[in-house]
Amino acid sequence: MPDHLIENPEATVDAGSLTPGSAAPGVFIDPERISLVRIASVDDPLFPMVSRLLEQSFVADERGDFDEALLANGRFHLHGVLSSGDFVALLSWWRFDEFLFAEHFAIDEKIRSRGLGSAIVQNFLSMHPGILIVGECERPETETASRRLDFFRRLGFFVNEHQYMQPPYSESKSPVPMVIISHPRPISGSEFTAIRDTIYQGVYGCSGPGAGA
């Protein structure tokens, strides 16, 4: 693991030292001073910032709720990302036997397009060398969605052509058509089926997009 990317499940953060949105335009963001702080409780001082960024970055159908039961799940990892001590991003992912599933990744809108997103993803990949990492992305039906896929392509991800639908997070939400991206290689049709079923059951608690969460 690179020295400047620290994942410490036992790390604590002084609430008084954190300011939501403190990394405003004009503040120097140093990609070499990135740390991931794992959030294990809703009482963590980073939790409100992460929850707020999740709501700002994803429409309701593309996000669930971070609660104590989820945070207690040993397969689930929620991180607040700090750069030089400032909260700048969130990252959530799941560890399964054959792959990692990156569920949510978002950067504070005030510091986007400054190279920090690439630095966080590249370092996350370096923390898990040789491990298959998959994620969901919106289909490239808008300029924003197309730019997002291009971002991951530049970082070495493959955009798989398999048909995929994100199941609803709850009965009040709707399924969302997505594409599956993967690193460091594309995934075959048979492999995709097993990965999809694992995500459906392990993340969404269902057998398919129409089965309910």
C-alpha positions as CSV (number, residue, x, y, z in Angstrom):
1,M,0.0,0.0,0.0
2,P,1.4,3.4,-0.9
3,D,2.5,5.4,2.2
4,H,0.4,8.4,1.3
5,L,-2.8,6.3,1.0
6,I,-3.7,5.1,4.4
7,E,-6.7,2.8,5.1
8,N,-7.0,2.4,8.9
9,P,-10.2,0.8,10.2
10,E,-9.3,2.0,13.7
11,A,-8.7,5.6,12.7
12,T,-10.6,8.3,14.5
13,V,-11.2,11.9,13.4
14,D,-11.5,14.9,15.6
15,A,-14.9,16.5,14.6
16,G,-13.6,19.9,15.4
17,S,-10.8,19.6,12.8
18,L,-13.2,18.9,10.0
19,T,-15.2,21.5,8.0
20,P,-17.7,20.4,5.4
21,G,-16.7,21.7,2.0
22,S,-13.5,23.1,3.5
23,A,-11.6,22.3,0.4
24,A,-13.0,25.2,-1.6
25,P,-11.7,26.7,-4.8
26,G,-8.3,28.2,-4.3
27,V,-7.3,25.7,-1.6
28,F,-4.4,23.6,-2.7
29,I,-5.4,19.9,-3.1
30,D,-2.4,17.6,-2.8
31,P,-3.1,14.1,-4.5
32,E,0.0,12.9,-2.6
33,R,-1.6,13.5,0.8
34,I,-4.7,11.3,0.4
35,S,-6.1,9.2,3.2
36,L,-9.1,6.9,3.4
37,V,-10.8,6.8,6.8
38,R,-13.2,3.8,7.3
39,I,-16.5,4.8,8.8
40,A,-17.9,2.1,11.1
41,S,-20.7,4.0,12.8
42,V,-23.2,6.7,12.1
43,D,-21.7,8.5,15.1
44,D,-18.4,9.0,13.2
45,P,-17.8,12.7,12.6
46,L,-17.3,12.1,8.9
47,F,-20.7,10.3,8.5
48,P,-22.8,13.5,8.0
49,M,-20.4,14.8,5.3
50,V,-20.4,11.4,3.5
51,S,-24.2,11.2,3.7
52,R,-24.6,14.7,2.4
53,L,-22.2,14.2,-0.5
54,L,-24.0,10.9,-1.4
55,E,-27.3,12.7,-1.6
56,Q,-25.8,15.6,-3.7
57,S,-24.1,13.3,-6.1
58,F,-26.6,10.5,-6.8
59,V,-30.3,10.6,-7.7
60,A,-32.6,8.8,-5.2
61,D,-32.8,5.6,-7.4
62,E,-29.0,5.3,-7.4
63,R,-28.4,5.3,-3.7
64,G,-29.5,3.5,-0.6
65,D,-29.1,4.5,3.1
66,F,-25.9,4.1,5.1
67,D,-27.2,2.7,8.4
68,E,-25.7,0.9,11.4
69,A,-26.7,-2.5,10.0
70,L,-24.9,-1.9,6.7
71,L,-21.9,-0.4,8.4
72,A,-21.7,-3.6,10.6
73,N,-21.6,-5.8,7.5
74,G,-18.0,-7.1,7.3
75,R,-18.1,-7.2,3.5
76,F,-19.1,-3.5,3.2
77,H,-16.5,-0.7,3.4
78,L,-17.5,3.0,3.7
79,H,-14.7,5.6,3.6
80,G,-14.4,9.3,3.9
81,V,-11.5,10.5,1.8
82,L,-9.3,13.2,3.1
83,S,-6.7,15.3,1.3
84,S,-4.3,17.1,3.5
85,G,-6.9,16.7,6.3
86,D,-9.9,18.1,4.3
87,F,-12.9,16.0,3.5
88,V,-13.0,15.7,-0.3
89,A,-14.7,12.5,-1.4
90,L,-16.6,9.3,-0.4
91,L,-15.9,5.8,-1.5
92,S,-18.0,2.7,-0.7
93,W,-17.3,-0.8,-1.8
94,W,-17.9,-4.5,-1.1
95,R,-15.5,-7.4,-0.8
96,F,-16.7,-10.6,-2.3
97,D,-14.8,-13.9,-2.7
98,E,-14.0,-13.4,-6.4
99,F,-14.1,-9.6,-6.8
100,L,-14.5,-6.2,-5.3
101,F,-17.7,-4.2,-6.1
102,A,-17.2,-0.4,-6.1
103,E,-20.7,0.9,-5.2
104,H,-20.3,4.6,-4.9
105,F,-17.5,7.1,-5.5
106,A,-18.1,10.9,-5.4
107,I,-15.9,14.0,-5.2
108,D,-17.0,17.3,-3.6
109,E,-18.2,19.3,-6.6
110,K,-16.1,22.3,-5.6
111,I,-12.9,20.5,-6.3
112,R,-13.7,18.4,-9.3
113,S,-11.6,18.5,-12.5
114,R,-8.4,19.0,-10.4
115,G,-6.9,15.5,-10.7
116,L,-8.0,14.2,-7.3
117,G,-10.5,11.7,-8.6
118,S,-7.9,10.0,-10.8
119,A,-5.4,9.9,-7.8
120,I,-8.0,8.3,-5.5
121,V,-9.0,5.6,-8.0
122,Q,-5.4,4.9,-9.0
123,N,-4.4,4.5,-5.4
124,F,-7.4,2.3,-4.6
125,L,-6.4,0.1,-7.5
126,S,-2.8,-0.1,-6.2
127,M,-4.2,-1.2,-2.8
128,H,-5.7,-4.3,-4.5
129,P,-3.3,-5.4,-7.2
130,G,-4.4,-8.2,-9.5
131,I,-7.9,-8.3,-7.9
132,L,-10.9,-8.0,-10.2
133,I,-12.8,-4.7,-9.4
134,V,-16.2,-4.1,-10.9
135,G,-18.6,-1.2,-10.7
136,E,-21.9,0.2,-12.1
137,C,-22.0,3.3,-14.4
138,E,-24.9,5.0,-16.1
139,R,-25.3,4.1,-19.8
140,P,-23.7,6.7,-22.0
141,E,-26.9,8.4,-23.0
142,T,-25.9,11.8,-21.8
143,E,-22.8,13.9,-22.1
144,T,-22.1,13.6,-18.4
145,A,-22.5,9.8,-18.4
146,S,-20.2,9.6,-21.4
147,R,-17.6,11.7,-19.7
148,R,-17.8,9.5,-16.6
149,L,-17.2,6.3,-18.7
150,D,-14.3,8.0,-20.5
151,F,-12.8,8.9,-17.0
152,F,-12.8,5.2,-16.0
153,R,-11.5,4.1,-19.4
154,R,-8.5,6.4,-19.0
155,L,-7.8,4.7,-15.7
156,G,-7.7,1.2,-17.3
157,F,-11.3,0.1,-16.8
158,F,-13.1,-1.9,-19.5
159,V,-16.8,-1.1,-20.3
160,N,-18.5,-4.5,-20.7
161,E,-21.3,-4.9,-23.2
162,H,-23.4,-7.3,-21.1
163,Q,-27.0,-6.1,-20.3
164,Y,-27.3,-5.0,-16.7
165,M,-30.0,-3.5,-14.6
166,Q,-29.4,-2.0,-11.2
167,P,-32.1,-3.4,-8.9
168,P,-34.1,-0.9,-6.8
169,Y,-32.7,0.0,-3.3
170,S,-36.1,-0.2,-1.8
171,E,-39.8,-0.7,-2.7
172,S,-40.3,3.0,-3.3
173,K,-37.4,3.2,-5.8
174,S,-37.0,2.1,-9.4
175,P,-34.4,-0.1,-11.2
176,V,-31.8,1.8,-13.3
177,P,-30.2,0.6,-16.5
178,M,-26.5,0.5,-16.1
179,V,-23.3,-0.8,-17.6
180,I,-20.7,-2.9,-15.7
181,I,-17.1,-1.6,-15.8
182,S,-14.2,-3.8,-14.7
183,H,-10.5,-3.6,-14.0
184,P,-7.9,-4.9,-14.9
185,R,-9.7,-6.9,-17.6
186,P,-13.1,-7.4,-19.3
187,I,-15.4,-10.1,-18.0
188,S,-16.8,-13.0,-20.0
189,G,-20.5,-13.8,-20.4
190,S,-20.5,-16.7,-17.9
191,E,-18.4,-14.7,-15.4
192,F,-20.7,-11.8,-15.7
193,T,-23.7,-13.9,-14.8
194,A,-22.0,-15.0,-11.6
195,I,-20.9,-11.5,-10.7
196,R,-24.3,-10.0,-11.4
197,D,-26.0,-12.6,-9.2
198,T,-23.5,-12.0,-6.4
199,I,-24.2,-8.2,-6.6
200,Y,-27.9,-8.7,-6.7
201,Q,-27.9,-11.0,-3.6
202,G,-25.1,-9.4,-1.6
203,V,-25.7,-5.7,-2.2
204,Y,-29.4,-5.4,-3.1
205,G,-30.8,-8.4,-1.3
206,C,-32.7,-9.7,-4.3
207,S,-32.5,-12.2,-7.1
208,G,-33.1,-9.7,-9.9
209,P,-34.1,-6.1,-10.8
210,G,-37.8,-6.9,-10.6
211,A,-37.7,-9.0,-7.5
212,G,-37.7,-6.2,-5.0
213,A,-35.0,-5.2,-2.5
